[in-house]
Amino acid sequence: MSVALAFNVKPESSTFSEIVSSKNQSVIHNDTTQLDQYAEWDTWETINAVKDALSIYHNVTLIEANQNAFEKFKATRPDIVFNIAEGLKGFSREAQIPAMLEMLDIPYTGSDALTLGICLDKSRTKEILNYYNIPNAKFFVYENTSQLNGKSFNYPLFVKPISEGSSKGIFFSSIASNFSELKNEIDRITSLYKQPALVEEFLSGREFTVALLGNGKETRVLPIIEVRYDKYPENVKPIYSFEAKWILDTKESDFDVFDCPAQIDKQLENKIIEVCLKTYEVLRCRDWSRIDIRLDKDGIPNVIEINPLPGIMPDPKENSSYPKAARTAGMTYEEMINQVLLAACKRYNLV
């Protein structure tokens, strides 16, 4: 079978990589767009690891998800595309490659253009979750700080860009404890990221991330991971922010804050699984996804993020959650990648 791998690659030399390699938290300042500009894109290490995994069984072609991608897909016409592309620009950027492939009638892994577009827009996602009575934090959307006039809030609040992933735009300052901090965060997001700010009530409970694999009744929930905020350095805020994900948590650091499998009782495990499977279904996710869950003050699992294009860094020293869950389930990295491909092939009746 011929497989094309669609991807976006981080520039080898960028402000982002320089910041990460410095591991210096003091660099976090107002110009955050320079720090996390390429946070969602993959490194060549990840791209080559996926290519090598697919190459065990298939002929693989690399196609970068840039403005030339459509013509390359049209000329190559692979049997299927393994899609890990985050897209170039815009609120629907993750839908760009799937939309091209649907126009060309080429099968591809993962969720369709509509689901990818919806899941990247966090407010649209939350509206759907609310319709289906799936717990998630109460939220507001603000395009500017003038909309705050006359409003009162219960603090703390969590503030993030409405359409970003990979902790892009989320910093330790994202937890607002008062009106001044809230205003500053909304100003930062709307001015630097050129998009509305999503303001949510801050959920104070434990946090988990859940990897799902497959479709329909064959969907598997892989071992649940807990982010252990009680293991964070003293005075570090309990969120998996950009600083935590890309500066504190590196191959070289001893940032062991993940339990997989999570140490939870069966009742809580079943509640988390139920919420994740329902979320996966109502958002029409396909083949694979990762869903982040946080407990509220009453211990109820709330959905905080849906990731239909989960991060898949191959090195076990890096805390990439989907591969971590897959390894705990007994899969190698190569088996994980090919299981995702198999799920898509079954869906298209290619096997």
C-alpha positions, 0 to 999 in steps of 0.5 A: 500500500502507498502511504503519504505522510502529511506534516508540518515541521518546526524550523530547525532554527527558530526563536522557539527552539532557542527558548526551549534549549535555554530552559530559562523561565525568565524569558517568558515575557509579553512577546509570547507569540515569538516563543510558541509560534511553532509549538504545534508543529512537529520536529524531524525526529517525530516525522521520521519516526512516523515514516519509519513506523509506516515503512515497515509495511508500506511505501511511504512518501513525505508531503509537507502541508504547505501551499504546494500540498494539493498538487503533490497529493494530486500527482502522487495519489497515495492509497491513503494519507497518514495525517499529522499536519496542523495546517498553516494559518487560520482558525480552521487550519487543521482542516486544510489537509483533510479538505484537500484530500476529500476534494481529491477523493483520497482516504486519510487517517483521523478526524474529518475537516469539520471535526478538526475545525470544531475541536480547534475552536474551543468555544464551538466545542464547548457549545456542543458538549453543553448540548449533550450534557457533557461536563465542562467548565463554565465559560465566556468569550471576550474579543476585547477588555471593554466587554468586561465593563459591569461584569463580576466574576468568581476567581480564579479564572483560566484564560487561553486563546480560543483556537490554539493547541499544544499549550500555545498561548497558555502560560503560568499567568493564564490563571487570573486571580483578580480583575487586573490579571484577567484584563491583562491576560485578555489583552495579551491574547487578543493583541498577540494571537489576534483572536478572542480569549476563552475565559473559563472557571478554574477547575481545582481538581486532579487532571487526567489525559486519555488516549482513544484508538479506533472507531465505533464499538471497536474504540479502545480507551488506553491506560489513563494518565494523571498529571501530578501537580503535587509533584510540581516544583514549589510555587509553580502553578498547577497547569500544564502550561507552555513553560511546563510542557516545553521548558520544565519538561525536557529530555534532560530534566527530571520532570516526572509528574505523570502517572500511567496508569493513573492511580485511581479507583474503579468508580472514577476510572469508569466515570472518566472513560464514560465521559471520554467515549461520549465526547469522542462520539458526539464530536465524531472523532475518528481513528484516534484522539486524546481527551484532557479531563479535570475534576471539578470541586465535586470530583466530577470529570470535566472535559478541558481539551479534545485533541484529534491530532494528538502529539506523538513524540517518539522518545520515551524520555519526552512526556508525550502522552499518547505514546506513553499510554500506548506503551503502557497498553503494551504497544511499541511506537511502531505498533501504535502508528500502524494501529491508527493506520489500520483503524482508518483502513478498516473505516474505508474498507481498504482491508 
